[in-house]
Amino acid sequence: MALTKVVSGRIIKPMRVLVYGLEGVGKSTFAASAPSPIFLGAEDGTSELDVQRFPQPTCWSDVMEAVHELITTPHEYQTLVLDTLDWMEPLCWHQTCVAMAKPGKPPLRSIEEPGYGKGYVEAGGYWRQLAAALDRLRGARKMDVVLLAHSWIKTFKNPAGEDFDRYEMKVHKGAAGMWREWCDAVLFATHDVTTYEDDRKRVKGIGTGARVLLTQHNAAYDAKNRYDLPPAIALDWEQFAEAAAAHRPDDPERIRARIEQLLTHVAQDADLSERVRNALDNAGDNAGELARIENKLAARISTTPTDDEEAPQ
C-alpha cells in the first residue's frame, strides 16, 4: 500500500459482459462472433452454431473443472461464453443441497428446505466461487467472459410509488444481483418494436426485424455498462466491441438534439436554461461531458426542483 505503488489512468482488462433477453433473440449467435470463443453451457442452444464447446456439464463440479482447465492448460481461446446462467442454476442448487445435507444423509430435496432463504444464501457462495474462478481466468489467460441468460417478467416492488412489471434475468434475485455487480456490462437483448395508433386510437406494435442491445438502466429492464455505450446498439459483436473500445457514449449531435428536447420542458426556468446552454458551450463535442449534462438535466426534470438544487454545469 505504499504511495510508490499508486497506479493512475484507465486499466484495460478483459471484458465481463452479461447479455440476457427472450429466447431466440440471438444471444448465442452474438457471443459466437466474439474472438475465438469456447462455449460452456448446460443448455443445448448452440447445436446449430459452428462453435467450439465443452461437453454439456451435468453437475457443478463439471462447470468449475472446465474453467480450471482453461486457466491451467495452454490454448488459443480468447472468449469464454457461459450459456446460460439460468440453465446452470439447477446445477448450483443441487450442489448446495448436497453440501447442506447432514452427514450420512441424502441431499436435501429442495434448496428451499432449510427455510428462511438459507439455501439461496449458501448457493450464493458457489456463484461467487465461479466468479472468482472467472477472474483468475481473465488474469491468467486475458480472456473475455460473456455470460448469457434468459429473461422473465417480474413485478418490481417500487418503494417510491406504484409497483410495475419489468424484465429481469431468469435467475434467483440474489444471484442476479451478484452477477449484475460483477459484470462490466449488463445488456438487454430484444427485438426492436415501434408503436402506432390505429383508427380507433388503440396503440399497436410492429416489429422492424432489427435486434438490439439496450445498454442503460430503464424502468422496463435491468441494464448498465462501464464503457459509455450509446443507449441502444445492434445485437452484433463487432458493433458492440467497437463502441466499447471507443469509450464514447454517442454521437455528440444526437446528444445535443436530445438535450434540446429536454430544454423544452424547462423553458419557463430561464436561469436553468441559460446555465445548461453555457454548459453545452463549454462541453463542445465532448460526448462524455454532453452525456453527463443530458443525464443531469433529465434527472432535474423528473424530480421536483428545489432552490438549492444544483443545475447542470
Phi, psi and omega in degrees: 000022179289150179298334179292346181264000182297135180247136180238164177083174179292142176247116182276119179232161175303148186282149171239104188238133175242124178241123178229157181171186182293157178295141176081003182284338178118025181296313181293321178297319176303310183292330180294341179270358177292162181298124174039065185277153166230133185263141173230115185202147173273351179258136179272065183257005183242013185299333181266004180254142178274080183228164173271139183211149171287161170302150182296122181291143179247354178207168184296325180296330175299318180298311182293323179294324179296316178295318178299321178299318179293328180288319191262341185253128179301139180198175182250005180291145181242347182219132171256129179246122174263116190228099359234166180298320184289336175276340175277339185302318178300327177295319178296318181293321179296318177301320179296317180296324177293315184292328184271355179290148177291151181307131179080000181255155178291165178304154174301150181285335182207150177294342179271356183300320180294339179078166176057026178073010183297324180297318180292325177296316178297320178298326178303328177295322178289322175299318181293326175298320177296316179299319178296321178295321178295324176293322176296322177298316179298321180286319185282322187242001180055038181268139169287151177238125178241120177257133177246149178205153173277169178241159169218168181260124180234152177278126179270124178280098187275112181288346184257001182177209182287147176291157179208161180272147178206160175281137176222165174296143185274055174223168179303145187300328178293316178293319180300316180296320180295315182291326176300318180292321185290324187282151175278335179216130173242114190239135180262118180265129183207170175274136178288128183229135173250154181241156177207163178260132177275187183298337180263015179065024176268136181278127179239152178247146178220131181282140178271349184093344181281149175241132190230159171253124176263129197247352185235150185303141179213154179300336185272346184197159173275137173194153175195164170197150178254015183251009182055045180286154171296162184302328180216137175222163180295148177284074186214124185299318183299315179294320178297312182297320179296318180293321179293320180293325181289336181052043184234125188291325184183170175293130183305323181294323179292320178296316179300321179296321179292323178296318178300322178295319178295324182297336178295338180278346181237024183301331182285344180261087185298323182295314179297315181301318180296317180294323177296316181293326175296320178296322178296319179298319181290329183286331182059232180257020177286101186298322179297317179291322177297320179296323178296317178297317180300313182296320182290321178294318179298319178294322179298318181292325185282350179240165178282118183295149173236162185298327184263010181287137183281132176275159177303137179248000000 
